[in-house]
Amino acid sequence: MSSVSTDSRAAVAAQLAEARAATFALLEPLSDDELARQWSPLQSPLVWDLAHIGHFEDAWIGQRVGGLSPVLEEGEELYDAFRHARDGRGGLPLLDPAAARDYLCRVRNRSLAVLGDESLGAEGDPLLEDGFVFGLVLQHERQHVETMLQTIALAGLLHPGGGPRPVPGSGDVLVQAGPVRLGADDAWAYDNERPLHERELAAFRIDATPVTNRDWVSFVGDGGYRRRELWSDEGWAWREADGAEAPLGWGDGTVRRFGRDEPLDPDEPVQHVCFHEAEAFARWSGARLPTEEEWEKAAKAGLLRGIGEVWEWTASPFVGYPGFRAFPYPEYSEVFFGDEYRVLRGGSWATHPSVARLSFRNWDFPIRRQIFAGLRLARDADPIASLLGPGDRRAALEADVREGLASSPKRLPPKWHYDEEGSRLFGAITQLPEYYLTRREREILEAHAADIAAASGADTLVELGAGTSEKTRLLLDALRAAGQLRRIVVLDVDEVTLRESVARLAAEYPAAEVKGVVGDLERHLAELPREGRRLVCFLGSSIGNFDVEHRPRFLRALRAAMAPGESFLLGVDLVKDPGRLVAAYDDAAGVTARFSLNLLSVLNDELGADFDLSTFEHVPRWDAGRELMDIRLRSREPQHVRIPALDLEVDFAEGEELHTEISAKFRRERIEAELREAGFEPRAWWTDEAGDFGLSLSAAV
Ligand SMILES: C[S@@+](CC[C@H](N)C(=O)[O-])C[C@H]1O[C@@H](n2cnc3c(N)ncnc32)[C@H](O)[C@@H]1O
């Protein structure tokens, strides 16, 4: 602050004065009794907010910066927001309105003295950098003006109040895939807006304007509040308990606003709806809520109209940005991080413009309706979200090849088998007489898909490493037959196969929303869509491709990406006669060998390498000690391979082996122990009649 000029100190003082004038003016029309009453368990008595504004200012400026003792001895006990829940504040021995105003004036006089102190900030306190602490206090007061307006509205007190302005118009805009800079590094930005960072987003569509009263009248008229299928479980539970039939305050063509009934303006953005209502409306519209990242990207690109009329619910839970650091205290945001809250963006007609910045993140419980909140709709531009853009895929391939071919023994991760041709060859493998895995897993699914649908209670099926999702149809049919199926999400590294699969699934399951995610299940589990009650499937014993170190990491990452109670269905190939195992990976027709060699074709095609496939042979071995099939490509002769894209040359000695894949085989006890270790509770276990293959259903706990 020492570097801050007298002019900027004067500007801060002027803003503090403006905020204070607004606070006093807001409460001016109300009687002492109205100020002192606890009108709702959701809101503090107005006189509590008033004195709390003074307490917060005194705690940060007078006490923390100025080193002074409290202006009000019992300030901390009465007015610290964490001491007493809102519904208990009316019973506290609060200052009366006149005393509270006087308290605020005394605190303010001291704050201005601190602000004017020339030696301020000499020790380089980060709180004083660019006057941060004054910004904190100023924004806090302005935010409480809005909170008090909510209370006044909820209490139905006669007051000039206000409301959103009409935002007529309709239509949506396409936001292209690409990066967005999220957050802010402005001097007065809050900790939860920091650090400014970049994220890649898939393309999406978003409405240019917020949802209006006109739209909502149609939703109500279409039975929106009675149609169970439009609501999440949590949302329906709220609706049943609350009995809501329309937004808070709606009458017959009217809206109750600050003590008066006014005609409903069809062009005004709807307000006083909770997250659950917003979500049900979005589903009714065949759309969804935007994530906060999408909202911010569209807003920063200047594509949205009507920002600042109503807070807009987003689909996002309130969590810290990567690299988040609590400042100046964890109680501002960090203690609220988690799944319980949803983020709102944009600001309402009651929010001061300095607070309603595009990076500002508000948050509240999904059941709250007293806030001046509405929504805006978004849609996927493409049912496929690519988390592995061409650049990412290429970078990951290059890194794996560089590292794998430099290591000893040489190795490459199995995921690079799967380009379009690799996926086609895998499909052919599943038809081979020797490859019993697919048939056995199908046999189990035929017998138990209905049990799995019932036990999971899922409305959303998520499949990892989905490929063509052939066997998965059995589960989808069972979910549909039980009337549960709402959403299908398939993730795979191979975009070509995934696109075809999504198109076929969408045609076969028209009532479900189908999404594809091009991604790597070792990196992108946290970014899987979270809507619905999910049954996550990982079939085909693909988990056997992880070695013993990577398996727990994968399972833990998956558990972290799931909510308690969601289900995980895992297919595992079981330990058996080595002769049958080796045959399954060394078929007579040589299809598995071609699949194995396809890894080298991928390097030739994508990196311009000059591997001669005829000089390598497919070598599958049973490793009895580790109970896994160990698959390698052996060089038949000494050779020199060039990989121009990496500017890399690699030598292979005659007989040298390149490790390409393992396929671990399982025993029930071992895989169940690993599941438990990762935070899953195994609930059911089935095998095929011959006992070749196992299917485990567990719950995230
Ligand atoms: C053995 S196939 C199994 C396909 C199908 N789930 C089944 O049971 O028949 C493995 C599938 O996982 C995909 N895959 C392999 N590694 C992956 C990775 N790291 N991330 C995402 N998908 C991957 C492949 O493209 C392929 O479709």
The ligand as an SDF file (V2000), in Angstrom:
LIG
                    3D

 27 29  0  0  0  0  0  0  0  0999 V2000
   -9.5760  -54.9100  -25.2550 C   0  0  0  0  0  0  0  0  0  0  0  0
  -10.5370  -53.6770  -25.9970 S   0  0  0  0  0  0  0  0  0  0  0  0
  -12.0510  -53.9250  -25.1570 C   0  0  0  0  0  0  0  0  0  0  0  0
  -13.2100  -53.3540  -25.8790 C   0  0  0  0  0  0  0  0  0  0  0  0
  -14.5690  -53.6060  -25.1870 C   0  0  0  0  0  0  0  0  0  0  0  0
  -14.6510  -52.9160  -23.9190 N   0  0  0  0  0  0  0  0  0  0  0  0
  -14.8050  -55.0880  -24.9900 C   0  0  0  0  0  0  0  0  0  0  0  0
  -14.9880  -55.4840  -23.8460 O   0  0  0  0  0  0  0  0  0  0  0  0
  -14.8480  -55.8020  -25.9650 O   0  0  0  0  0  0  0  0  0  0  0  0
   -9.8750  -52.2370  -25.2700 C   0  0  0  0  0  0  0  0  0  0  0  0
  -10.5670  -50.9340  -25.6790 C   0  0  0  0  0  0  0  0  0  0  0  0
  -10.0390  -49.9050  -24.8430 O   0  0  0  0  0  0  0  0  0  0  0  0
   -9.5460  -48.8410  -25.6090 C   0  0  0  0  0  0  0  0  0  0  0  0
   -8.3800  -48.3290  -24.8710 N   0  0  0  0  0  0  0  0  0  0  0  0
   -7.1860  -48.9210  -24.7040 C   0  0  0  0  0  0  0  0  0  0  0  0
   -6.3850  -48.1630  -23.9320 N   0  0  0  0  0  0  0  0  0  0  0  0
   -7.1060  -47.0740  -23.5950 C   0  0  0  0  0  0  0  0  0  0  0  0
   -6.8240  -45.9230  -22.8250 C   0  0  0  0  0  0  0  0  0  0  0  0
   -5.6690  -45.7530  -22.2150 N   0  0  0  0  0  0  0  0  0  0  0  0
   -7.7970  -44.9930  -22.6970 N   0  0  0  0  0  0  0  0  0  0  0  0
   -9.0060  -45.1600  -23.2970 C   0  0  0  0  0  0  0  0  0  0  0  0
   -9.3200  -46.2250  -24.0500 N   0  0  0  0  0  0  0  0  0  0  0  0
   -8.3800  -47.1750  -24.1970 C   0  0  0  0  0  0  0  0  0  0  0  0
   -9.2350  -49.4060  -26.9570 C   0  0  0  0  0  0  0  0  0  0  0  0
   -9.3210  -48.4450  -27.9810 O   0  0  0  0  0  0  0  0  0  0  0  0
  -10.2840  -50.4990  -27.0870 C   0  0  0  0  0  0  0  0  0  0  0  0
  -11.4550  -50.0280  -27.6750 O   0  0  0  0  0  0  0  0  0  0  0  0
  1  2  1  0
  2  3  1  0
  2 10  1  0
  3  4  1  0
  4  5  1  0
  5  6  1  0
  5  7  1  0
  7  8  2  0
  7  9  1  0
 10 11  1  0
 11 12  1  0
 11 26  1  0
 12 13  1  0
 13 14  1  0
 13 24  1  0
 14 15  1  0
 14 23  1  0
 15 16  2  0
 16 17  1  0
 17 18  1  0
 17 23  2  0
 18 19  1  0
 18 20  2  0
 20 21  1  0
 21 22  2  0
 22 23  1  0
 24 25  1  0
 24 26  1  0
 26 27  1  0
M  CHG  2   2   1   9  -1
M  END
$$$$
